[in-house]
Amino acid sequence: MILRALIVDDEPRARSHLRDMLGDVDGVELVGEASTALEAEKLLLAVEHDLVFLDIRMPGMDGISAAEIFASLPKTPFVVFTTAYEEYAARAFELGAADYLMKPISKVRLQQAIDRACELKMGGEALAADAGASGDGTDSPAAIGREAGGARGAGPAPTKPLEYVTARRGERMVPARVEDIVYLRVDGETVYVRTGDETLVALAPSMDQLERSMTGTGFFRAHRSYLVNLRKVAEVALLTNRTYELVMNDALGSRVPVSRRKAVELRELLGF
């Protein structure tokens, strides 16, 4: 499968660099370039594209606003954001982004993003074949991206419990499934995500926001610095000062303190 791609970036050097890189990877054909979101919208209306490489900070309309508009087009392209700023990742995945590439972009990550978009397109074509001509819009790239969305770390509607926490592993943005998270820990303004065998850096604005979003998912604020998954508690240890420590079911056997204020609530939740 070959995807027809459009580059949208206000910096000529950035467009040139990405253009050269696309010539060295598989699965994509560059068919257009634009320096603004408005130029890109006109191109997308005139010529069908499968994939847009979209910068975020641009004069005029930014990339996030542009992606919202692209999602309403008759033929919605998949979007891969290309940016030097990590703070927009959560919103990007909420919009159904196929991927989020941090500049400077490596060839390996670029190929991974293209492969991801190809997978989404093939999945959409299979879904369209199953659905026939239902016309319900569920086979559009934006809809598919949001559903996998899951798959890329997209948060659900605010009224529903969070299913994924978008986090950073090195230069990559990855989705951590809430059910796989052992605990969240905040240190200063940084929130760390502990899974079974690794620690990631969350891109969420604050621990308090995450706690609100994860209501109903079995997480407990054991301490002002810790939000723990009660399903991942291996043991509750009683300390000599009549406080508790939670031994977590991860590769490190992490131990999480329970504040005195939260001890009663913990006993009620666990029934002891």
Sequence and secondary structure as in RCSB ss.txt:
>XXXX:A:sequence
MILRALIVDDEPRARSHLRDMLGDVDGVELVGEASTALEAEKLLLAVEHDLVFLDIRMPGMDGISAAEIFASLPK
TPFVVFTTAYEEYAARAFELGAADYLMKPISKVRLQQAIDRACELKMGGEALAADAGASGDGTDSPAAIGREAGG
ARGAGPAPTKPLEYVTARRGERMVPARVEDIVYLRVDGETVYVRTGDETLVALAPSMDQLERSMTGTGFFRAHRS
YLVNLRKVAEVALLTNRTYELVMNDALGSRVPVSRRKAVELRELLGF
>XXXX:A:secstr
  EEEEEE S HHHHHHHHHHHTTSSSEEEEEEESSHHHHHHHHHHS  SEEEE SS SSS HHHHHHHHTTSSS
  EEEEEES GGGHHHHHHTT SEEEESS  HHHHHHHHHHHHHHHHHHHHHHHHH S   STTSHHHHHHHHHT
TTT    TTS   EEEEEETTEEEEEEGGG  EEEEETTEEEEE SS EEEE SS HHHHHHHTTTTTEEEEETT
EEEEGGGEEEEEE TTS EEEEESSTT  EEEE HHHHHHHHHHHT 
